[in-house]
Amino acid sequence: MADLEEARAALRQRQGVGARYDAPEAPAAELALARSGTAYFARKLNELSDEALYQPSAIAGQSRAHVICAVSYQARALARQLEAATAGRAIPPMVDPAWVELEDLDLGATLPPRALRHLFDHSAIHLDVVWRDLPGLAWDLEAPDAAGQMRPLRATAIERAHALWHGALHLGNGGRMRDLPPELRVN
């Protein structure tokens, strides 16, 4: 354990003062699942040609573009909640009336390929930055989830992991249930 702590201390020294780290109170295992899910979803997305983005997904009645938007909009909604908590403001609901028109899945699914890819990339990076900036005590603040049920903000990491890993399967381009971490194999 001492070697690991020494390695972390050396890394932080090399990275310098401006580097960001998760708070010690952050749910490390769940964040790791979400971050590996981001990489997996990105890989499956990047395997798709631009034309394939508009083909049907594994969800009836939705294109792959719909899935990309749903995953991206979820990241935006989580980031809004976490940013409010960091700033000490009232935490908005996941389904915020102010954003409903802007994050309409059918409208988003008409974005050009490059915009869809950037939407995913930007929303994922933004959420990761907001997670890293969330103060330790804020992880236990409560906010409504997508169904309106109260949950601690620490639950956002596992919510995101589920959305990413299952979203990758929903793209319908070769993702397999056995690719998912065991704890996420249940719907």
Residue, then its C-alpha position, 0 to 999 in steps of 0.5 A: m500500500a505504501d508503494l501505491e501511495e508513493a506512486r500517487a504522490a509522485l504522479r501528483q508532483r509531476q502533474g503539477v498544481g493545476a491537475r484535478y483529482d476526484a475527492p477522496e469521498a468520491p465513489a471510485a469503483e463506480l467512477a471507474l465503471a463509468r469511465s471505462g464505459t465511456a471508452y467502450f461506448a466511444r469505441k463502438l461509436n467510432e466503429l460506425s460509419d457516418e451513414a450507419l449512425y442513422q440506421p436502426s439501433a437495437i431499440a425499436g423505433q430508434s436510430r443509432a443517432h437517438v441512442i447517441c443523443a440519449v447517452s449524451y443528454q444524460a451526461r449533460a443533465l448529470a453535469r448540470q446537477l453536479e455543477a449546481a451542487t458544486a456552486g451551492r445552488a439548488i440542484p435542478p431535476m434531471v428532466d429540466p423543463a428549461w432543457v426539454e426542447l434543446e435536448d429533444l431526441d428526435l431533433g438531436a438525431t437529425l444532427p450531422p455525423r460530426a456534430l453527433r460525435h462531438l456531442f458525445d465527446h464533449s458531454a462525456i468530457h464535461l461530466d468527467v471534469v464536473w465529477r472531478d471538481l465536486p467537493g467531497l461532501a457534495w457526493d452525499l447531497e440528494a437530487p432527483d434522478a430521471a424518474g424524479q426519485m431522490r438519490p445521493l449524487r454519488a449514484t450518478a456514477i453508476e447511473r452513468a455507467h449503466a447508460l454507457w455500457h447498455g447504450a453501447l449494446h443498443l448501438g447494435n454494432g457488435g457490442r455483447m452482453r459479456d463485454l459488460p462488467p458483471e455488475l452491469r449485466v442486469n437491466 
